[in-house]
């Protein structure tokens, strides 16, 4: 079997928080097709990735798609002089997922069976409320009650108000938060904790927005406002020293890693005891191949892994395939408690009943993309 092509599919979809998904199709001369995904947070990045993927396809034509490790290493090393992180490894991630999909289909087995077999029967989830519904106290309560009622035992949200001109949409961050908005965040956190009751885990996402003193202050304020179970990305990911300063002065568990690329980025985080959870994204950190390696690395430190999987359906399912085989797994992320928004994209609905994902035993990823929908909603890049 040989690879015959790599095709990016940039798709307009209301199921995406950003309005579009980037899927990647790898085709073979035996008619077996594999699917991967990259979904960034900017339209500019998605279009740049499409251009890179088109060139990578030329390099991969004629290669055996089951030689997954060889292809991973070849692509990774080809980007060494321009930097093997960021865009490069995101392209590798999508292709790697697609190759595992092909490999599973060629053997008639789900991917988790090829990674050592399952250590669990289903995948525990944590999810997000739709914060667009947080326009009143009643709206907050209704949304949180819906999550609890769906069987989820953990939820995550960002309580911090947008800072207007001091937090520009073009990417500039000054790292600060006004005292007034700090109180708003604390009040929202207290309301959500009151609504969930004591048995639901409440996770806070700071999205890497704050400087060191602000992150410390906010974390301690939210801990006082209501029991929180982790504080995610308190500072921008570029400085591990900043992360250490925060970690040394807060009592809440820290979670980082969605913007860490490959196991190499996780080594100093783990060696320096900078986190309580790692949360790599399978579509950004190096694909299924690399997610499994990161999980094993974290296992040696007895650190639980909780993949950041809150984009498209392949993102969720690919992360779940790996976590089926991982002893040190905590929970898998989904963007909403109701995953029916993905139904138009795939051949069968995802089953996340009672707050856990049940993978079917279909070969590869276990889902197929809806080509008719993709073709009707493709964006010219």
Secondary structure, DSSP 8 states (H G I E B T S, - for coil): --EEEEEEEEEE-TTSTTSEEEEEEEEETTS--EEEEE--S-HHHHHHHHHHHHHHHHHHTTS-TT-HHHHHHHHHHHTTTT-SSTHHHHHHHHHHHHHHHHHHHHHT-BHHHHTT--SSSSEEEEEE--GGG-SSHHHHHHHHHHHHHTT-SEEEE------GGGS-TTS-------HHHHHHHHHHHHHHHHHH-TTSEEEEE-TT-B-HHHHHHHHHHHHHHS--SEEE--B-TT-HHHHHHHHHT--S-EEE-TT--HHHHHHHHHHTT--SEE---TTTTTHHHHHHHHHHHHHHTT-EE-----SSHHHHHHHHHHHTT-TTB--EE-S-S-GGGGTTTBSS--B-GGGEEB----SBTS--B-HHHHHHTB---
